[in-house]
Amino acid sequence: MSLLSLQDDPHLLLDGPQGVIRYVSECVPARDADEWLAELMQTVPWAAERRLMYEREVDVPRLTAHFDLDAGNAAAPKPIVRMHAIACTVAAAQFDSVGLNLYRDGNDSVAPHNDKLHQLKAGEPIALFSLGATRRMTIRSKNLPRRTLHLELESGSLLVMSYATQLHFDHGIAKTRTPVGPRVSLAFRCRPRAGA
């Protein structure tokens, strides 16, 4: 399948002063997505984290990993190298970092949040690949009028959010009681350089 540019993508979800959100449902073929999921689940050094929330330490309800991509992709598994190239092309950005989340089942989730702005290069988008089971992302406006978008993130899909969306919207993936298989998300970002 040929790569789509943002200008050609028919899946424009938001385009205005609060930012741009586009969703490409079949950015990579299903066979590639399945193979990449299997390889990443086996080769990535997944870590369980604990965080302080509401004055107590709790388990993060998913496994995580991270790769720096600005110094080359030598340490990154091949599927990440492939998705990095696609994300850079589709989003027209030079992503230098990727954060991975492994949602093992419906008990794993991420609370509504926006990406930490001090960890993002101003003006640059975020590109989120999904592999594995379909999970629902909820995107909610922070201010009135309240708007909510429920988006089923399918395997092989790419969600691109502009920098401005992080100022105006939260996004998250809730737990589900519906039996669901594993999902890996890869969030490609541009990080600010020290001293810049």
N, C-alpha and C positions, 0 to 999 in steps of 0.2 A: 504494500500500500504506500502511495506517495505521501510525503509529509504535507500537512496542511499549514498554511500560514494563518496568522490571526485574522488577516484581512479576508481570507477565503472561508473561514470557519462559520458555518451557519448557526452555531450554537451559542449565540450571544445572550447571556443571561442578564447582564447589567452593563450599561454604557452611559455614564453621566458624570456629574461633578463629584459623586461619592466613589467613583472608581469604575473599573471594568472587570467583569467576570465572564470567562468563556469556558465552555466544557466541550471537549472533543471525546465522544463516547468510544470510538474505535481508533484510537491513535496508533495502537500496535495490534497486529493479528493475535487472535485468541491463543494460537499454538505457542507463539513467542511469550505471551504473558504467562501461560501455564509453566513453560520451561523456566522462565526467569524466577517465578515464584518459588519453584522447587529448589533451584540453585541458591537463591538468597536465604531461604529458610535453613539450608544446610551449611552455608559458608560464611555468613555474616556473624561476627562475634556479638550476639545479642546480649544485652545487659538488663537486669532487673534493677530498677531504681526505687529510691524512697525519697519523698519530698515532705516538707513541712506545710501542712494545710490546716487552717483553723486551730493553730497552736498545738498541733500534734503531728507526729511523723507517720506517714501512711505509705503503703505500696503504690507505685504508679501502676494503673491498671492496663499495662501493655509492656512489651519489651522494646528496647530502643537501641539504636546504633547511629554512628555519625562518621562521615568521611569528608576530609578536606579535598577539594578538587582543583584548587588553584595552582598547586605545584605539580600538576600532572595527575594521572589516574592510576599510577602503578599499584597502589595499595587497594584500589577498589575492584570488587568482582566485575567480571565482564558485563553482566546485565546492567550494572550501574553505569558503566562506561557508555553502553548503547543508549540507555535512557537519558543520560546526561546530554549526549549529542542531539537527541530528538528534542528534549526540553529546550535547549539553547536555540535550536532552529525555530521551533514553533513559537516560542515566547519572544524571540529576538533579544535574548539576554545572554550574558556571559556568566552563568552560574558557577560559583566557586566552592559550594558547600552543599551537602545533602544530609538531611536527617531522616532516619528510617524508623518506622513504628511497625511492630508485629502485633496485630490483634489476633490472639490465639483462638478466641471464640466470642460469643455474644456477651460474656462478662467483661471483656476488655473494651475500653472507651477512652475518649478524651473530652474533658469538660469544655464548655464554650469559652473561647479565648480569641484574642488576636495575637499575631506574631509580635514578639518584643521588638519595638521599633528601633531601639538602640543597637539591636543585633542585625539590622537590615540596612543595606545601602539605600539611601533615600532615592525614591523614584523608580526603583527596580522591582519587577514583578516577582511573584512566587509561583512555581509550577509544581503541582502535586500529581504524581503518578499513582495509580491504584492497581494492585495485582491480587488476584484471588477472589474471595467471596465479596459479593456486593454488600456495601454498608451505606446507610443513610447519613449524609452530612446535613446538618441544619445550619443555615446561615441566617443570622438575625441582625437587623439594624440596631445600633446602640441608642439612637435618638428617635424622637417622634417625627413623622408618623412611623410607627413600628411596622416593619416588613419582615416576613419570614419566608425563607425558601428552603424546601426539603429537596435534596438532590441525591439520587441513588448513584453512588460511585461504583461503576462497573469495572471489571477486570480489563486492563489494557487502556483505560481512559486517562485523560490528562485534563486537569482543572488548572486554569491560569487565573490568578488574582493579581490585580495591580496593587502597587504600594498603597494607594489611597484607600483601598477597601479595608486595610488594617486599621485605619483611623475611624471608619464608620460602621464596621460590621464585626461581629464575633462569629466564629465557626466552631463546630464540635461534632463528635460522633457519640451518640448515646449508647448505653448498654441495650441489649435486646434479649427478650425471652425466647424469640424464635431461634431454633437451632441453626447455626451458621458456621461455616468453615473458617479457616485462617485467612487473613488479609494482611498484605504488606503495603504500606504507603511510603512513598519517597518524596520528600519535600525539598525541592531544589531552590536555593537562595543565593543571593549576592550579599556577601558580608562586607561591612565597611573595613577599610584597611587602617591599621594603626597609624596615627599621626596624620591621617587624611581628613 
